[in-house]
Amino acid sequence: MHSTITTIFFFSLFFIILCFNGPTMVYSQDINQTTFQLPSPLPQWPQGGGFANGTINLGGLLVSQVTTFNKSWATNEGGPDNLGVTFYDPVLIPQGFSSLGSYAQPNNIPFSGQVLAGKDISNNHSNPTLKSPTDYTLVWTSEALDINKDGEGYIWLPVAPDGYKAIGYVISGLSEKPPLDEVSCVRADFVDTTNTTIVLGNNNIVDLNGLNVDASMGGFVVRNQSVGTLKGNISNSMPNLNQIKALIQAYSPVIYLHPDEQYLPSSVDWFFQNGALVYHKGEESKPSPIEKSGSNLPQGGSNDDTYWLDLPFNGSSKDRIKQGDLQDACAYFHVKPVSGGLFTDIAIWVFYPFNGGSKAKVKFLNLSLGKLGEHVGDWEHVTLRINNFNGVLNSVFFSQHSWGKWVPASDLEYHTGNKPVVYASLHGHASYPKPGCVLLGSGGGDIGIRDDTSKSDKMMDTGVRAVMIAAEYLPNVVVEPPWVNYERKWGPKIDYDVDKEINKVKKVMIGKLKKAFEKFVECVPSEILGEDGPTGPKVKNSWTGDEVV
């Protein structure tokens, strides 16, 4: 289950900001931030292709990264933890390369800056891949910003020559236009331009009077202004099969299940072999056992409610399958390019045969919601985002019911080495980076569905028994198992009366508590209440698109 909620995804409006492993030098005496490094040294990645070579050849345009910066301007309050945000100019750019823009980062997280630099290798003197801007347009100034700040800041949008696009802004502490040779614009055939809706109110967003800084990812955009993003070259930058296996062993997360969790993950094969059935509409009295690989499941098509999976008839077998089999559980890996091949996303899918009932907090009461939330066949996932320049973990996406969030590598908990920790919520199995309790639908109040997470001895290393299920950019290398292309429901439509279950809970409440609970229930998404069976990984928007929140 994952998000259709949109927030800043600044890669499409700004240049790519990349986390890194190794020293970043910040040439300023008054910057007190520490530099983030992964807990353990990187392994030596297997050789082959253009992955993790330090540069990416886009075919006439060579792209590298700059990791040294001068402080340009900063605010000292506002945003996460009220610590402000700092803007930087890249320095010590490799010989022959040109900067493509500036960098910004909130002050509440360790410094983790990298920006792109480009070099023209096209030998096309009449139409090179890079050109200097012809002018600058002032698109934002801090002069009207009533906040503790280091002087004034000015953001300039390069005016690109005809046939070229700017892919980054220039930040300055001066009101005069920057030199024309400070950045380069990129030939338009190497650039994608996208208009992304910006939704403010997210705790990760610093809003500075029209300038929005993404606290989780480290970029900035100017409202009503846009820049492009580079088109990558997938064939030159994506990992090969051996490199994928090394990435999985280096970064595969460890999932902690709640100590009270009754409904554990399993492998899909175990689910099929232990009596799962496939139903066909109109022939409900004659369900079929499922072959181990899912070879007798309908392939492709659409989720048209004509097929669904369910547990076996026998009560003891049904109860046993609901509990899953942690010792047998597999994680399923789908590898794909993002940002045109500048990053690799590794989506890690985990299957639970059963999703348990929900619990609610209503003021001082903690209540079971009975059958609400129960359904057969629960698919959950987290996604690793890997920097293709060096193979470094950039961030992790945690799916949480119908939404989710990206967490930068600097804000993750690690188990051993560079393996992130994931906390799966009790019964619902949503993924969180930290333990505790999240109230869903609470609106900041004290009424909501409980998502409880905690560390326990019930844990799953997703790198053990890892199964590759798809990598479309490697045709004929990774073969998709038949069940991946089963695009119908993995559980039946729930046949209980939701209103009846709600009324059972309301009986224990009086007065304002009852009214508050009724209002809350109206806002809860139906999928959290478990009214229908879920679909499999390939039906999710993120299978071919991005993990947007």
N, C-alpha and C positions, 0 to 999 in steps of 0.2 A: 504494500500500500504506500503510495507516495504522492507527492504534492502537485497540486495545480495552482497553488498560491504563488503569485509572482512577487519577487523582490529584486533588488539590484543584482544583476549578474554582469559585473562591469567589464568582463572580457570583451563583450560585444560593443562597448562604447569607448573603451580605453585600451591602451596597450597591455600586453600580458604581464602580470606581476607574478613572479615566481619565487617560491621558497627554495632554499639551497642548503647544502651541507658544506661547511668550510667557512673560513673567516670572512666577514664583511667589514671593511674598513670605513668608518664614518669620520670624516675630517671636520670635527667641531668639538670644542672643549666643553660646551654646555649641553651636550646630549648625554643623558644619564641612562639610556636604555641599554639593556644587555642584548647580545646577539644570540638568536636561537640556533641551536644545532640539534640534530637528531641524537638520541641517547647513545647510539653505537655507531662506529664507523661503517661506511657502506661496504658491501662485498665487491669483489671484482666481477663486474657483469660479464657474462659470456660474450664473445666477440661475434661480429657479423652485422652488416647493414649500417644504418646511420644512427641507431639508438644510442643515447648517452655518450656521444662523441664530443660534446661541448659546443658544437655548431650544427645548424640545420641548413642544408642547401635547398632552397625553394625553386631552384632552376633559374639562375640568373641573379638571384638575391641570396646572399649568405647571411644568416642571422646568428648572432651570438648574444651573450648576456653580460651586463655590467653589474658588478657587485660592490662598487665603491662610490660613496656619495658625499656631497657637501650639504649641510643643512641650509635651506633657503629661507624658510619662514615657518612659524609655528603658532598655534594657540595653546594656552596653558590651562584651559578648562573647557568643559563641554564634552559631550559624547560619553562613551562607556567609562565608568568610574570617575567621571568628571575630570579626566586628566588631559583632555585636548588631543590635538593631532599635529604631526610635523610633516613638512613637505621638503623634498630633497631633489637636488640636481645630481645626475650621474657624472662621475669624473674617472680619470684613468681609463678612458675608452680605448679598446685595442686599436693599434695602428691600422688605418685604412677603413675603419668602421665609423659610422655616424650615429649619434644618439637619436632615438625616435620619440623621446618624451621624458617627463619628470615622474616622480614617485611620491606617494603620500601614504601615511600609516598612522593609526591612532596610537597614543602613547601608553595604553594600558597593556600592550602585548609586546613580547620580545621582538627586537628588530629582525626583519626577515626579507630584506629588499633585494630584488633583482629586476632589471628592466631590459628591454630588447635594444640591441644596436644592429644596424644593417650595413652591408658592404655590397656594392655593385660588382658583380663578376660576370656581367652579361656580354661585355665587349661590344655593346651596342651604343656607340658614341652619340648617335642621333636620337636615341630613345632609351636612355639609361633607366635602371630600375629605381634610382634615387635622385631626387633633386631638392635643392634648398627651397624654402618657401619664398614667395614674392613679397610677403608682408605679414603682419600679425594683427589680429583683432582682439581687443581686450574684452573678455567674456565674463569676468568676475573680479571684484575687488573687495577687500575686507574693510574698507573705509567706513561702511555703515554697520559693521559688526560690533555690537556692544558686548565684548568679551575680553578677558585677559589674554593679550596677544603680544608677540614680539614685533612691534612695529606694524607695518601694513604689508599685506600680501596681494599679488596681482597674478591672475591666470590669463595666459595668452593662447589663443587658438591660431596655429600657423595657417596662413592663406596659401593653399597649394596651387602650383601651376596647373594649367589645363592638362587633363589626363592623369593627374596625380591626386593622392588623398593624404591628409594628415591622420596619423594613428595615435597621437598623443598631444597633450598640452605642455606648455612651458610655464613653470611657476617662477615668480621673481619677487624679490623684496623691494623692487624699484618700480616707479611708475613709467619709466622709459621703456620703449619696445626693446626686446632682446635682439642680439645680433642675428642676421639671417642665416649664418652658418652654424647656429647653436643646435639645430635639429634638421632632420631630413624628412621629406615627404616621400611616399612610396607610390610607384606606378600603379594605376588603378586596377590593372588585371591581377595584382597581388593582394588586393584588399577587398574584404567584405564590409558592407555598411549595414547596420541593423538599428532599428528604432526600438528600444526596450522600454517598457513601462516601468516607472520607478514608483514603488509604494513605500512611503515613509511610515514610521511608527515602529519598525523593527528595532530591537535594542542594539543591534549591530550597526545601525546607520547613524552617522554623525551628520546632522543637517545644519549647514552654516549659511543660512540666508541664500539658498539657491545652489550652493555647492554641497554635494553629498559624498561623504567618504564612507566606504564600506569597511567596518571594523574587522570583519572576519576575513576579508580577502586583501585589503590593502590598496584599493584603488580609489579614484575619484572621478566624478562626472559633473559637468555643469549643466544645470537644468536648461532644456530647450536648445542645447548644443550637442553635437555628436561628432565622434571621430570613428574611424574604421578599425578593424582588426585584421591582422595578416591572415592570408590563406596559407595554410601549411602544405607540406608535401608528404602525404602519408607513406608513400613507398620509401622515402628517405629517412623517416624519423621514428616509425613505430617499432616496438620490440618484436623479435622473432620468437618462435616457440620456446627455445631454450632460455631466452631472456625473460619471457613471461613466467616460466617456472621459477626462475631465480627471484623475480619480483614477488611472486606468491610466497615463497619461503621467507623472504625478508620482511614483508609487510602484512601477511595474512593476520587479521585481527583475532583476538581471543574474546569470546563471548561469555560473559557471566550471566547465568540465569538466577532468578530470585530464589532464595532458600525454600520458599513455600510453593515453588512452581510444580504443578502436577502434570502439565502438558508440555513434554519435552520434544525437541526436534528428532527427526529420523532421516534416513535416506529415502528417496522416492522409490527405489527398488524394494526396500523393506515394506513400505506402505502397500505397494502392489502385491507383493508376495504373501502378505498376511491378511488378505481377504478383501481389499478395496474393490469396489464394484463400479462399473460405468453403466449409467442409465440412458435410455433413449426415449424421448417424449412419444407417447402413444403405445409404448411397450414396457411400461413401468413394472409389470409383473415378471419380466424376463431380463433382469440385469445380467451383465456379463462380467466374469472375473477379468482382471487386467493382466496382460502379459508382463513379464518382468521389466522389459524395456519400454513398455507402453506402446508396442507395435500395433495393437488392435484398437488404439484410440483414434478417433477421427482427426485428420490432419488439416491444418489451415482453416479456411472458412472464416467465420466470425462468431462472436458470442451471441448466439441467437436463441438461447434457452432450450435448445433441442437435445443437448447432452449435458450431463453432470456426473460427478463422482460422489460416492458415499461410502460409509463404513459398512462392514458386513452385518447380516441380520442377527447373528448370534450375540447375545448380550455380553457374555464374558469376552469374546473376541473383540467386540466393539469397544468395551472398556479398556482392554489391553492396548489396542491400536491408538486410542485417544491419548494414552500416556507416552507414546513415542518410544524411541530407543536411542538414547544419547550415545551409547557405545557404538552404534552402527551409523550415526548421523554423518552426512557428507555436506560439504559446502560446494555450491555450484558457481563457477566463475565464467563471466561474460566479459570479454575484452574488446574495447572499441576506441577509436580515435575521437578526440574532441579538440576544439579550436584548430581545426584543419590539420591535426597531427602534431601540434606543439605539445599536447598533453595526451596521456593514455588514461582512460577510465577503466578500472577493473571493478565491475559490479559483482558482489558476492551474495548469492541467494541462499537462504536457509529455509527448509521446509519443515513445518510443524503439522502433524496430522490433525490437530484440533486446537482451536482458540477458545480459551475459557471465558466464563462469565465476568462481566464488569463489576467493579466496586465503585461506590461514590462516597464523597465527603460532603455532608450537608451541615455547615457550621461546625458544631461539636460532635456530630454523629458520623460514624463510618459504617456504611451499609452495603450489603451484598445486593446486587440488582438481579439476582436469580439467574434466569437463562439469558438475560440481555447481554449481548456480546458474544454468545457462543456461536461457532460455526465450524464446519469441517474444512480442512485444507487451508492452512495459513501460510502464505509466502511473505517473507521479510527479507530486507537486504540492506547492506551498507556498500558504499562505493569509494574506492581509493582513487585519488587523482595523482598521477605520476608525471613529473617533469621530464619530458623527453630529451632535454639537453643533457641531463646528468643522471636520470633515474632516481631522483630524490622524491620522497613522498611530500606532496604539496598540501593536501587537505583530505578530509574524509566526510562523505555525506551520510548522515544518519536518517533513515526513513522512519517516520513516526505517523502511523495511520494514514491519513490522506495528505500529509504534508511531510516536512523534514527540514534539515538544516545542514549547511556546510560548516565544518569546524577546521580551522587551520592547524597544521601539524604542531605548531607551537603551543596549542591549547589542548592537546590530547593527553590522556594518561596512557602509559606504555607498560606492557606486561614484562616481556623480556626482549632484549635487543630493541628493534624498531617496530615491534608488533603492537598496534594500538589496542586498547581495551574498549569493548562495547558492552553496555549493560542492557539486557533484554527485560522489558517490563513484565510484571506478573500477569499471566493469563493472556495479555494482548500482544506481547513479544515485540513491541516497538523498541527502537534502538536509541540509546542515549549515551553521551560521552562521559557522564558523571552519575554516581549513584544518588538516590534520593526519591522524592515524590513530586511528580508534576500533575497539576490539576487541569484536565482538558475541559475546555469550554467555560472556564471559570471567569474569564474576563478580568483576572486579577483579584477576584473575590475569594471567598472560602466555600464555594459550592462548585463541584465538578467531578468528572470521572477521574478516578485515581490511576495514575501510571506509576507504580512502585518499582524501584530497582534497587538491587543490593548485591554485594559480593557474596559468593557461596562456593561450596565445593562442587556445585553443578556448573561445569564450564566446558566450553568447546573451542578448541584451537582449529580455526577454519582451514589452516594449512595442512592439517592431517586428513588424509583421504580426500584431498582436493580433487574436484572433477571439473575439467574444462568442458563447457557446453556450447560455447560459440565464440568465434573471432572472425567476423565476416571479412575483414581486410586480409585474412590469410585463407584464401579459397582452397578447399581440398586438404587443408592441414588439420582443422578442428571439425569433426563431424558432429552435428547436432543430434542428440538422441531423440527418438520419435516423440516422447512426452513433451519436449520443448515446443513442438509445433501443434500440440493440443491447445487450442485457443478458446475452449469453453470453460465452464465452471469446474472448480476443484471441490465443490461442495454443493449440497442441495439448497434450495430456498428454504429458509427457516419457516416452520409451520406453526410456531406458537403465537399467541395473541400478545402483541407488544403492550397494548393498553392494559391488559390483565396483569402483566408482570409489573408494570409501573404502579398500578393500583395497590399491589401487594406492598410495595415500598411506602407509598403514601399513607397507608394505614397507621404507620408508627409515628406520623408527624401531625403536628397541630399548627393552626394559625399561620404566622408568617413563614415558618419553615416549609409548610406544604405549598404555599403560593410561590415561594422562591424556587422550590424544587420543580414545580410545574413549568415555570418560565424557563428554567435551565434545560429541561428535557426537550422543549420545543426547538432548542438551538443545537442539539447534539446531532452530528451527522449519522445517517442510518447505518453506515458501515461499522461505526463503533458499537451500535446496538446489535449488529450481527444479523440483519434481516435477510441476507442473501449470501450464497457461496461466492468466494473470490475467484478471480481469473489468475492464470499463471504468469510467469515473468515476461513472456514475449508479448503479452497484451498491454503491458504497462507503457506509458508514454516515454519513459526514460530508456526503453530498449533501443530505440533509434534516435531519440532526442536527448536533451540534457536534463540533469537533475536540477530543475529550477524550483525555487521556493519563493 
